[in-house]
Amino acid sequence: MNKFILLASLLILSLSGFAQDKDNWELVYHNDEVGNTIEGDIEILIEAVRKGEEIRIYWSAQSANDKTKKVEHFADAKFLTVLSDSVVFAQIDAITGQTPDFDLQTITFKENLEWSLMAATNGKSDTMMRNMVTGEIIGHNLVPFAIKWYAKK
């Protein structure tokens, strides 16, 4: 019985810790696809970066055929840069490429493809695709993403 109580207590503490962790993320800045401020203050984001706070980003893309369908992405920033005291860049870990199928409601992997993103508050986000087998760069593009920037408080 004591083992059960201990196990149940640990589970409750874990779940409450997870719930609190979720509540610690705060939207501090949101830029549109050309770098205009939608919400928040770039100075608050820059301060959070300089203080070493964890940063998480969000972006989305719509279906080319049906603008009511979209895919949303969330990622932790792994390397942050402040340029000229006014622009923040965030690199995320490279991922295995993927392709959403809005009609089938699935996402499938792109074999041997690695995708990287460097998000930017000025709307000039950079993406790169690389063949994981040969190392060859397959694509490299500046993409105008609207980005939401969260800081862990």
C-alpha positions, 0 to 999 in steps of 0.5 A: 500500500505504501508503494502505491501511495508513493507512486501515486504521489510521484505521478501527481507531482510530475503532472502538476510540474508539467502543467506549471511548466506549460504556464511558464511560457509567455508570448513576448513578441509576434512579427508578421511575414515582413517584420512588422510588429503584431504583438509584444515588444522587440525590446522585451524579446531581446532582453529575454535572450540576453538574460538567457531565458529559453525561447520557443517559436511558432509559425504556420503555413496554409494549404496552397489549395484551401486557405482554411487548412493550415499546419502549425509548428513549434520549436525550441530555439537552440542558438540565438543571435541579436543583430544590431540591437534590433533583430533576433534570429533563432536557429532550431535543431534540424529535423527530418523533412516532412510533407503534410497532406491536408486532405488525408490529414497525415504528415509523412517523412521525406526520406534522406532530407534534413530541414533547418530554419533560422527564424527572424523577427524582421521576417527574413527567415532562412531555410535550408534543405540538405541530403542526409546521405550525400550532405549536398545542399538541396535548397536554401531560401529566405522565406517570409514567415510570421513568427511568434516568440515565447520566453520561459518565465 
